[in-house]
Amino acid sequence: MTWHPVARAADIGPDEALPVEAGGRAIALIAIDGRICAVDDVCTHEFAMLSDGLVEDGCIECPLHQARFRIDTGARVSGPECAGLSVYETKVDAGTVYVKTG
């Protein structure tokens, strides 16, 4: 498992997803409930970029067909039948966000 520096914590606004790359994976960073979460940025249904979608009520919504996924678990909660998202461990050190992959 490897920690990757991916963004400054100050660059992640409320109710939005910031697209980053870590370990060759497209990841969306989302600030929620005072912490920074990281999930796959590619929808498992039709491969749209989730960071272009809506963030609300603890979920991220695909902009293409409105599949909704829980940010904390990656589970699909509504929309087209598809697999859930991978969720990644994060940490913040000296204002830098790190994502653990591998």
ABEGO torsion letter per residue (X at the ends): XBBBBABBAAABBBGBBBBBBBGGBBBBBBBBGGBBBBBBABBAAAGBBAAABBBBGGBBBBAAAGBBBBAAAGBBABEBBBBBBBBBBBBBBGGBBBBBBX
